[in-house]
Amino acid sequence: MREKNLARSIRMICLGGVALAVQGAYAQDTQPAPMQRVEITGSRIASPNAESPSPLQVLTAKDIAASGANNLQDLLLQNPTLGTPTYSRTNTAFLTSGAGVATVDLRNLGTSRTLVLVNGRRFVSGVPGSAAVDLNAIPTDFVERVELLTGGASAAYGSDAVAGVVNIITKRNFDGLLIDAQGGESSKGDSEKRKLSITYGSSNDNGFLMGHIGFTRDGQVWSRNRAASAVDQSSLMTLEDEPNPANAFVAERPTYSSYVPQGRFSYVGADGKSHVYTYDANGNPIPFVSSVSGFNRSYYRSIAVPVDRFVLALSGERKIDEHNSAFVEGTYVSTRSGSTIEPFALSSSDIFKTNGQVPGGTMVNGQLVKNPLVPQYLWDRMTDTDGDGIPDFSFRRRLKEVGTRSNSVDRDTFRLATGVKGDFQLWKNWNYEAYVAYGQTKEAQQSTGQVNVLNFRNALTAVPDANGKPVCVDANAVAQGCVPINIFGFNSISKEALAYVNAPGSLTTRTTQKLAGGHIDGEIFDLPAGPLGIAAGVEFRKEYSESTPDALTQSGLNAGNATPPTQGDFSVREAFVEAHIPVLKDLPFIKELSLPIAFRHGDYSSVGSTNSWNAGFEWTVINDVKLRGTRSLSTRAPDINELYQAPSQDFPTGITDPCLGVTATSPGTIADRCRADPGVAANIAANGSFKTTLADKQSISGYNRGNPNLHAEKGRSTTVGVVWTPRSIEMLKRFTFTADYFNIKIADAIVSTPRQYALKTCYDGTNPAMCQFITRWPTANGGSSAGALRYIDTAVSNSGGRATAGLDLTAAWNDRVGPGTLSTRLAYTYVKTGYDVPLPGAARDPFAGEIGAAKNKANLNVGYRWKDLNITTTFDYIGRSSLDDQFLADFELPPNSLQVGSRTYTNMQVSYQLMKKTELYFGLDNAFDVKAPPIISGLPGDVTGTETDGGTYDPIGRRWYAGIRVKL
């Protein structure tokens, strides 16, 4: 199937190139070209300059080359306007899908509110059911520059541009052959890095044609190979009966899992008390002690997943005649990734869902017959707890014989865009462009490590045959291959029983995008201050997504996350108009004043009509000083998952139960509401206060749901700034400075109700409706404590708001220093405020300054070139950050009371032009091996397997790479 996809994609891309060649045969002699006009991100009006009324930051092909990055995400995340991505190599190891995907998130407003474009046009999503573009699908060597426009831009580009736009501009007019080969790894010998790419281009007056083929590899990093994450651990504060804030970042090591390969078995003895035991290495029963007998899950976990990419791309443009040309863009990317985590943790409550009790025998003709696989030690001690006359027990067991849980992912992205563009004469010169595009992402995922729950239940129920050999009780199950299973002790499951219960999984997804559009732009007439420019156009888009797990996963019968299929689509028709109005010119303190405005109307099949607009000003006070500002209304229609996702099981982390520590006499609303739950009350009666175990915390589950009744959210953004280019001052003539204030507020934000918020407001009485999402164990069940949290569900709604405000500063300077040229560029972002409103009327929940959303971030780039030697150093600063304030409130701690320190990462590259056409380069990422802050399991922000926030900080450490570029 992969070979067919590849062959089909190559044929499609090559057909685009042939079409251009045929059209080029009709090209006429070239005439003197008019003054070149450029289109900048955020506007469809071509302009003789490249200035924007909105804050615009640009990364060039030189920046990409100097970073040594295989993936654009690695470079873009250094920009302080970008927040922690939803998907990256270092935070997708524990996801059931999306391993290795790379996305971006402007302003920490969410990946879904950042629109990624390629040459001003949309790109197909790499995540089923969402609009998130996988940057793995963009070949870095094909990129000329990346423009980051922050602030609402829906009027120009439609939905999703609430936080801004990342517009990737590919190269043009590239001549020759460029070969780039690279290799590297971390200082620990992992995180292997490989790259081999070939880019070819040819251009002339009639157009250009470029092709690219490349392979990259980013290797796996195991948690066990870093001291900070080698052993299961938890924040000591979260384990203490009386939490001590000083112990928040102190790791209690080990805090092994109670799900162990030899099994952990619970029974109620003749004394009426519950007893727990396990087995030692020699098969002898011993009391279970987690720190001694527990299982180290970290040995099997990953810090970074491996990603292999094969990329094939083509881009071209050919003149049809003097005024018209055709263009094509084609991309095929095959990505292979995967994840591996510890063997599955199976509980008897996963199999016997009513009470979690496993019968130790079977009634045959009214007589109790012992299961021959049940050890005599257990049989002699356990009693009947459910009144059926059969002694029973419960268990928790790590299915090591089944093997690790792994996902092998093959992801293919194909996109072809083609169209015509040119200019025509009315009363003035006008430009036009019309295009169609089709994109598709297909994913095939194979998984291991799960078991068939129904088969496992059959295998647990056995009686002796005539020869005393265990045989399954159910005759139909025997006919289907049932083999009794022995779960007692190390490596006790036979190969035959394993074959019967094993349940490999699969997931197939398909996402498609169809685009068609066109626009014209030009000048209507001249005003006293200059020509009135206008652009207008129409666009059509249809998005479709389907995600289909295997049958057992859909029904939850593989003991893992129950995940039904999700399928849906929507279409939208839009029309837009934009104008650039010159108001004043060449007056005292008004060198130039103009007003850009835009409006877009959309008609969605899912949410109906939407309107977006923006208005701004550009005021050049004097040649050296320019003021700018915009005010905009942006919209975002819900994506397919938000609309149509069926209830899908999840296992959230970082949950704190507000009932912990409540006694029979504790005062207050929370204590009263906790005691009203029968399970909590029973727990208090048995223990004196409400207590749960680490295993209870590790077993919390819940379901995520979509909502077909959603409507579009609206984001209002304001930016005001100044651009200072002191060309009139000799000492500063090569200096550029910008300062921009931003304020973005999103009304009716589409959000999933935060689970911790649901818990808090349910029990403090501020929002009793949240209690519908919470389910507790009514009695002790399969090792779960009475009253322990079983499910905390969440649903998507338009119930919230989200906002952020702050200041962006940039400064750049370059000049000759000594024998060479020194260039510097600084980008700094200060976030004054950022908050969520979970529900209408609810208090604001601040996120600015919390882990993953530092208030202060900066990037300093310093480069020095002397003859054939070029040295580039980049400093990335992430300011002090605090734990989530809702988490702190559960421990009665004030906001910002527990913080992690700032981090500065240094990346360096040295390149040398060995010969005219050959360049050697060597680089270090995280050159000083700065360690990530200890955001330990149990703390909010921890990414499983990394013991830090793996999407924000670097959990890998120092890495080196070396390469060669040859231009022919």
Secondary structure, DSSP 8 states (H G I E B T S, - for coil): -HHHHHHHHHHHHHHHHHHHHHHHTT-----------B--TT-SS-BSS---SS-EEEEEHHHHHHHT-SSHHHHHTTSTTB---SS-TTS-TT-SS-TT-----BTTS-GGGEEEEETTEE---SSTTS----GGGS-GGGEEEEEEEES--HHHH-TT-SSEEEEEEE--S--EEEEEEEEEEETTS-S-EEEEEEEEEEEETTEEEEEEEEEEEE--EEGGGSGGGSS--EEHHHH-SS--GGGTT-EES---BS-BTT-EEEEE-TTS-EEEEEE-TTS-EEE--HHHH-B-GGGG-EEE--EEEEEEEEEEEEESSSSEEEEEEEEEEEEEEEEEE---EEEHHHHSTTT--EESEEEETTEEEE-TTS-HHHHTT---SSSSSS-EEEEEEE-TTT--EEEEEEEEEEEEEEEEEEEEESSSEEEEEEEEEEEEEEEEEEEES-B-HHHHHHHH-EEE-TTS-EEES-HHHHHTT------SSTT-S-HHHHHHHB--EEEEEEEEEEEEEEEEEEEEEEETTEEEEEEEEEEEEEEEEEEEE-HHHHHTTTSS-----EEEEEEEEEEEEEEEEEEEEEETTEEEEEEEEEEEEEEETTTEEEEEEEEEEEEEEETTEEEEEEEEEEEE---HHHHH---EEE---S---TTTT-BTT--SHHHHHHHTSHHHHHHHHHHSB----HHHHHT-BEEEE--TT---EEEEEEEEEEEE--TTSGGGTTEEEEEEEEEEEEEEEEEE--HHHHHHHHHSSS-GGGGGGEEE-SS-BTTB-TT-EEEE-EEEEEEEEEEEEEEEEEEEEEEEETTEEEEEEEEEEEEEEEEEESSTT---EE-TTBTTS-SEEEEEEEEEEETTEEEEEEEEEE--EE--HHHHHHTT--TTSSEE--EEEEEEEEEEEEETTEEEEEEEESTT--------TTSTT--TTTSS-TTTS-SS--EEEEEEEEE-
